[in-house]
Amino acid sequence: MGSEKFPAPVADLCDANASLILTGELRILDPVFQPYGQCRSFSGRVVTMRVLEHNAGLRALLEAPGEGRVLVLDGGGSKRCALIGGTLAEVARRSGWAGAVVNGCVRDVDDVNGCAIGVRALASNPRKPGKSGATEMHVDVDVGGAVVRDGEWLYADSDGVIVCDREIYG
């Protein structure tokens, strides 16, 4: 999914679903993420992954059919190295992922920005990640001040990033 299939602007989704914000079913991530990639608006079902300063297992995940899903990669907020670069962004695009939200850094920014995918990350860092370490898949992650669960729906555009336990419309 890219901007051509985006259901409505994030602000409109929040307005139309205000009661879900009150119940906590719709959560707004803190405005700490920088936009990368060509798709400024993206949405899809969430796949969660937790790593710390490595990206072991990430390539295999992104090579699997993305089916319009969005990766939420929790790197613990570390800015000591990048977790995704231009090569992995292109792998994700070719596999049909809509985008990624990275609680950490990206690198190869010009390559990522040239890729037809949506990416949000805390910052960029030229240092590559380690290639081994503990990897947790399909777990609840705390990203941008909100708990994000595997299988939820994520919506991102220039106004921000939101997650909801169900698919929503404006």
C-alpha positions as protocol buffer text, in pm:
chain_id: "A"
residue {
  index: 1
  type: MET
  ca { x: 0 y: 0 z: 0 }
}
residue {
  index: 2
  type: GLY
  ca { x: 124 y: 342 z: -83 }
}
residue {
  index: 3
  type: SER
  ca { x: -39 y: 679 z: -81 }
}
residue {
  index: 4
  type: GLU
  ca { x: -273 y: 571 z: -365 }
}
residue {
  index: 5
  type: LYS
  ca { x: -452 y: 332 z: -126 }
}
residue {
  index: 6
  type: PHE
  ca { x: -429 y: 542 z: 187 }
}
residue {
  index: 7
  type: PRO
  ca { x: -777 y: 550 z: 345 }
}
residue {
  index: 8
  type: ALA
  ca { x: -778 y: 913 z: 468 }
}
residue {
  index: 9
  type: PRO
  ca { x: -536 y: 1165 z: 616 }
}
residue {
  index: 10
  type: VAL
  ca { x: -425 y: 1072 z: 968 }
}
residue {
  index: 11
  type: ALA
  ca { x: -582 y: 1389 z: 1108 }
}
residue {
  index: 12
  type: ASP
  ca { x: -917 y: 1290 z: 954 }
}
residue {
  index: 13
  type: LEU
  ca { x: -882 y: 936 z: 1091 }
}
residue {
  index: 14
  type: CYS
  ca { x: -828 y: 1081 z: 1439 }
}
residue {
  index: 15
  type: ASP
  ca { x: -1127 y: 1314 z: 1404 }
}
residue {
  index: 16
  type: ALA
  ca { x: -1357 y: 1041 z: 1279 }
}
residue {
  index: 17
  type: ASN
  ca { x: -1248 y: 796 z: 1547 }
}
residue {
  index: 18
  type: ALA
  ca { x: -1211 y: 1023 z: 1851 }
}
residue {
  index: 19
  type: SER
  ca { x: -1394 y: 775 z: 2076 }
}
residue {
  index: 20
  type: LEU
  ca { x: -1124 y: 514 z: 2002 }
}
residue {
  index: 21
  type: ILE
  ca { x: -858 y: 759 z: 2119 }
}
residue {
  index: 22
  type: LEU
  ca { x: -1042 y: 797 z: 2449 }
}
residue {
  index: 23
  type: THR
  ca { x: -1057 y: 419 z: 2500 }
}
residue {
  index: 24
  type: GLY
  ca { x: -690 y: 369 z: 2400 }
}
residue {
  index: 25
  type: GLU
  ca { x: -780 y: 151 z: 2102 }
}
residue {
  index: 26
  type: LEU
  ca { x: -640 y: 422 z: 1872 }
}
residue {
  index: 27
  type: ARG
  ca { x: -299 y: 550 z: 1979 }
}
residue {
  index: 28
  type: ILE
  ca { x: -97 y: 842 z: 1845 }
}
residue {
  index: 29
  type: LEU
  ca { x: 279 y: 791 z: 1840 }
}
residue {
  index: 30
  type: ASP
  ca { x: 492 y: 1076 z: 1971 }
}
residue {
  index: 31
  type: PRO
  ca { x: 605 y: 1312 z: 1691 }
}
residue {
  index: 32
  type: VAL
  ca { x: 967 y: 1193 z: 1698 }
}
residue {
  index: 33
  type: PHE
  ca { x: 988 y: 1013 z: 1363 }
}
residue {
  index: 34
  type: GLN
  ca { x: 1148 y: 1159 z: 1051 }
}
residue {
  index: 35
  type: PRO
  ca { x: 1009 y: 1068 z: 707 }
}
residue {
  index: 36
  type: TYR
  ca { x: 1221 y: 872 z: 458 }
}
residue {
  index: 37
  type: GLY
  ca { x: 1135 y: 698 z: 134 }
}
residue {
  index: 38
  type: GLN
  ca { x: 915 y: 817 z: -151 }
}
residue {
  index: 39
  type: CYS
  ca { x: 582 y: 723 z: 8 }
}
residue {
  index: 40
  type: ARG
  ca { x: 494 y: 996 z: 253 }
}
residue {
  index: 41
  type: SER
  ca { x: 164 y: 825 z: 334 }
}
residue {
  index: 42
  type: PHE
  ca { x: 139 y: 454 z: 402 }
}
residue {
  index: 43
  type: SER
  ca { x: -71 y: 214 z: 600 }
}
residue {
  index: 44
  type: GLY
  ca { x: -110 y: -154 z: 665 }
}
residue {
  index: 45
  type: ARG
  ca { x: -129 y: -437 z: 911 }
}
residue {
  index: 46
  type: VAL
  ca { x: 160 y: -437 z: 1161 }
}
residue {
  index: 47
  type: VAL
  ca { x: 437 y: -694 z: 1198 }
}
residue {
  index: 48
  type: THR
  ca { x: 652 y: -629 z: 1505 }
}
residue {
  index: 49
  type: MET
  ca { x: 1018 y: -711 z: 1561 }
}
residue {
  index: 50
  type: ARG
  ca { x: 1250 y: -616 z: 1849 }
}
residue {
  index: 51
  type: VAL
  ca { x: 1630 y: -595 z: 1815 }
}
residue {
  index: 52
  type: LEU
  ca { x: 1909 y: -395 z: 1974 }
}
residue {
  index: 53
  type: GLU
  ca { x: 2187 y: -256 z: 1756 }
}
residue {
  index: 54
  type: HIS
  ca { x: 2169 y: -549 z: 1513 }
}
residue {
  index: 55
  type: ASN
  ca { x: 1935 y: -656 z: 1239 }
}
residue {
  index: 56
  type: ALA
  ca { x: 1969 y: -1034 z: 1254 }
}
residue {
  index: 57
  type: GLY
  ca { x: 1672 y: -1194 z: 1083 }
}
residue {
  index: 58
  type: LEU
  ca { x: 1548 y: -870 z: 929 }
}
residue {
  index: 59
  type: ARG
  ca { x: 1645 y: -949 z: 571 }
}
residue {
  index: 60
  type: ALA
  ca { x: 1467 y: -1287 z: 584 }
}
residue {
  index: 61
  type: LEU
  ca { x: 1153 y: -1118 z: 717 }
}
residue {
  index: 62
  type: LEU
  ca { x: 1157 y: -848 z: 449 }
}
residue {
  index: 63
  type: GLU
  ca { x: 1215 y: -1105 z: 173 }
}
residue {
  index: 64
  type: ALA
  ca { x: 888 y: -1276 z: 271 }
}
residue {
  index: 65
  type: PRO
  ca { x: 577 y: -1148 z: 93 }
}
residue {
  index: 66
  type: GLY
  ca { x: 487 y: -817 z: 256 }
}
residue {
  index: 67
  type: GLU
  ca { x: 126 y: -816 z: 138 }
}
residue {
  index: 68
  type: GLY
  ca { x: 99 y: -443 z: 212 }
}
residue {
  index: 69
  type: ARG
  ca { x: 203 y: -483 z: 575 }
}
residue {
  index: 70
  type: VAL
  ca { x: 408 y: -238 z: 783 }
}
residue {
  index: 71
  type: LEU
  ca { x: 711 y: -342 z: 986 }
}
residue {
  index: 72
  type: VAL
  ca { x: 739 y: -182 z: 1330 }
}
residue {
  index: 73
  type: LEU
  ca { x: 1104 y: -238 z: 1419 }
}
residue {
  index: 74
  type: ASP
  ca { x: 1182 y: -161 z: 1782 }
}
residue {
  index: 75
  type: GLY
  ca { x: 1551 y: -90 z: 1816 }
}
residue {
  index: 76
  type: GLY
  ca { x: 1507 y: 39 z: 2170 }
}
residue {
  index: 77
  type: GLY
  ca { x: 1546 y: 396 z: 2049 }
}
residue {
  index: 78
  type: SER
  ca { x: 1921 y: 347 z: 2008 }
}
residue {
  index: 79
  type: LYS
  ca { x: 2088 y: 595 z: 1776 }
}
residue {
  index: 80
  type: ARG
  ca { x: 2430 y: 427 z: 1790 }
}
residue {
  index: 81
  type: CYS
  ca { x: 2385 y: 252 z: 1454 }
}
residue {
  index: 82
  type: ALA
  ca { x: 2137 y: 214 z: 1170 }
}
residue {
  index: 83
  type: LEU
  ca { x: 1901 y: -81 z: 1145 }
}
residue {
  index: 84
  type: ILE
  ca { x: 1776 y: -37 z: 788 }
}
residue {
  index: 85
  type: GLY
  ca { x: 1959 y: 97 z: 484 }
}
residue {
  index: 86
  type: GLY
  ca { x: 1896 y: 133 z: 115 }
}
residue {
  index: 87
  type: THR
  ca { x: 1939 y: -235 z: 34 }
}
residue {
  index: 88
  type: LEU
  ca { x: 1684 y: -354 z: 291 }
}
residue {
  index: 89
  type: ALA
  ca { x: 1441 y: -78 z: 194 }
}
residue {
  index: 90
  type: GLU
  ca { x: 1456 y: -199 z: -166 }
}
residue {
  index: 91
  type: VAL
  ca { x: 1415 y: -563 z: -55 }
}
residue {
  index: 92
  type: ALA
  ca { x: 1104 y: -460 z: 138 }
}
residue {
  index: 93
  type: ARG
  ca { x: 963 y: -266 z: -157 }
}
residue {
  index: 94
  type: ARG
  ca { x: 1018 y: -556 z: -398 }
}
residue {
  index: 95
  type: SER
  ca { x: 849 y: -792 z: -152 }
}
residue {
  index: 96
  type: GLY
  ca { x: 539 y: -577 z: -123 }
}
residue {
  index: 97
  type: TRP
  ca { x: 581 y: -415 z: 219 }
}
residue {
  index: 98
  type: ALA
  ca { x: 402 y: -79 z: 255 }
}
residue {
  index: 99
  type: GLY
  ca { x: 660 y: 62 z: 490 }
}
residue {
  index: 100
  type: ALA
  ca { x: 845 y: 54 z: 818 }
}
residue {
  index: 101
  type: VAL
  ca { x: 853 y: 250 z: 1141 }
}
residue {
  index: 102
  type: VAL
  ca { x: 1196 y: 220 z: 1300 }
}
residue {
  index: 103
  type: ASN
  ca { x: 1252 y: 301 z: 1666 }
}
residue {
  index: 104
  type: GLY
  ca { x: 1613 y: 362 z: 1577 }
}
residue {
  index: 105
  type: CYS
  ca { x: 1810 y: 487 z: 1278 }
}
residue {
  index: 106
  type: VAL
  ca { x: 1837 y: 436 z: 905 }
}
residue {
  index: 107
  type: ARG
  ca { x: 2135 y: 485 z: 676 }
}
residue {
  index: 108
  type: ASP
  ca { x: 2195 y: 522 z: 302 }
}
residue {
  index: 109
  type: VAL
  ca { x: 1937 y: 799 z: 323 }
}
residue {
  index: 110
  type: ASP
  ca { x: 1961 y: 896 z: -45 }
}
residue {
  index: 111
  type: ASP
  ca { x: 1897 y: 533 z: -145 }
}
residue {
  index: 112
  type: VAL
  ca { x: 1608 y: 497 z: 101 }
}
residue {
  index: 113
  type: ASN
  ca { x: 1461 y: 826 z: -23 }
}
residue {
  index: 114
  type: GLY
  ca { x: 1480 y: 695 z: -380 }
}
residue {
  index: 115
  type: CYS
  ca { x: 1282 y: 385 z: -289 }
}
residue {
  index: 116
  type: ALA
  ca { x: 905 y: 368 z: -342 }
}
residue {
  index: 117
  type: ILE
  ca { x: 827 y: 275 z: 17 }
}
residue {
  index: 118
  type: GLY
  ca { x: 738 y: 464 z: 334 }
}
residue {
  index: 119
  type: VAL
  ca { x: 984 y: 474 z: 623 }
}
residue {
  index: 120
  type: ARG
  ca { x: 979 y: 660 z: 952 }
}
residue {
  index: 121
  type: ALA
  ca { x: 1283 y: 655 z: 1180 }
}
residue {
  index: 122
  type: LEU
  ca { x: 1426 y: 859 z: 1465 }
}
residue {
  index: 123
  type: ALA
  ca { x: 1730 y: 975 z: 1267 }
}
residue {
  index: 124
  type: SER
  ca { x: 2006 y: 862 z: 1034 }
}
residue {
  index: 125
  type: ASN
  ca { x: 2342 y: 716 z: 1132 }
}
residue {
  index: 126
  type: PRO
  ca { x: 2609 y: 594 z: 888 }
}
residue {
  index: 127
  type: ARG
  ca { x: 2723 y: 308 z: 1115 }
}
residue {
  index: 128
  type: LYS
  ca { x: 2603 y: -37 z: 1008 }
}
residue {
  index: 129
  type: PRO
  ca { x: 2427 y: -266 z: 1256 }
}
residue {
  index: 130
  type: GLY
  ca { x: 2564 y: -584 z: 1406 }
}
residue {
  index: 131
  type: LYS
  ca { x: 2459 y: -909 z: 1242 }
}
residue {
  index: 132
  type: SER
  ca { x: 2386 y: -1120 z: 1550 }
}
residue {
  index: 133
  type: GLY
  ca { x: 2189 y: -1086 z: 1869 }
}
residue {
  index: 134
  type: ALA
  ca { x: 1853 y: -1161 z: 2026 }
}
residue {
  index: 135
  type: THR
  ca { x: 1557 y: -1104 z: 1795 }
}
residue {
  index: 136
  type: GLU
  ca { x: 1198 y: -1110 z: 1914 }
}
residue {
  index: 137
  type: MET
  ca { x: 917 y: -1140 z: 1659 }
}
residue {
  index: 138
  type: HIS
  ca { x: 545 y: -1070 z: 1688 }
}
residue {
  index: 139
  type: VAL
  ca { x: 575 y: -917 z: 2037 }
}
residue {
  index: 140
  type: ASP
  ca { x: 423 y: -602 z: 2185 }
}
residue {
  index: 141
  type: VAL
  ca { x: 668 y: -313 z: 2143 }
}
residue {
  index: 142
  type: ASP
  ca { x: 678 y: 32 z: 2298 }
}
residue {
  index: 143
  type: VAL
  ca { x: 748 y: 274 z: 2014 }
}
residue {
  index: 144
  type: GLY
  ca { x: 694 y: 648 z: 2017 }
}
residue {
  index: 145
  type: GLY
  ca { x: 534 y: 638 z: 2361 }
}
residue {
  index: 146
  type: ALA
  ca { x: 268 y: 386 z: 2255 }
}
residue {
  index: 147
  type: VAL
  ca { x: 234 y: 11 z: 2275 }
}
residue {
  index: 148
  type: VAL
  ca { x: 213 y: -140 z: 1926 }
}
residue {
  index: 149
  type: ARG
  ca { x: 89 y: -496 z: 1888 }
}
residue {
  index: 150
  type: ASP
  ca { x: 149 y: -740 z: 1607 }
}
residue {
  index: 151
  type: GLY
  ca { x: -156 y: -751 z: 1378 }
}
residue {
  index: 152
  type: GLU
  ca { x: -279 y: -399 z: 1454 }
}
residue {
  index: 153
  type: TRP
  ca { x: -320 y: -134 z: 1183 }
}
residue {
  index: 154
  type: LEU
  ca { x: -75 y: 152 z: 1133 }
}
residue {
  index: 155
  type: TYR
  ca { x: -137 y: 474 z: 941 }
}
residue {
  index: 156
  type: ALA
  ca { x: 138 y: 728 z: 869 }
}
residue {
  index: 157
  type: ASP
  ca { x: 143 y: 1055 z: 679 }
}
residue {
  index: 158
  type: SER
  ca { x: 293 y: 1402 z: 713 }
}
residue {
  index: 159
  type: ASP
  ca { x: 79 y: 1469 z: 1023 }
}
residue {
  index: 160
  type: GLY
  ca { x: 205 y: 1170 z: 1219 }
}
residue {
  index: 161
  type: VAL
  ca { x: 175 y: 800 z: 1291 }
}
residue {
  index: 162
  type: ILE
  ca { x: -119 y: 627 z: 1455 }
}
residue {
  index: 163
  type: VAL
  ca { x: -201 y: 265 z: 1539 }
}
residue {
  index: 164
  type: CYS
  ca { x: -535 y: 102 z: 1603 }
}
residue {
  index: 165
  type: ASP
  ca { x: -649 y: -243 z: 1704 }
}
residue {
  index: 166
  type: ARG
  ca { x: -874 y: -250 z: 1395 }
}
residue {
  index: 167
  type: GLU
  ca { x: -882 y: -107 z: 1045 }
}
residue {
  index: 168
  type: ILE
  ca { x: -1035 y: 241 z: 1053 }
}
residue {
  index: 169
  type: TYR
  ca { x: -1169 y: 491 z: 801 }
}
residue {
  index: 170
  type: GLY
  ca { x: -1214 y: 867 z: 798 }
}
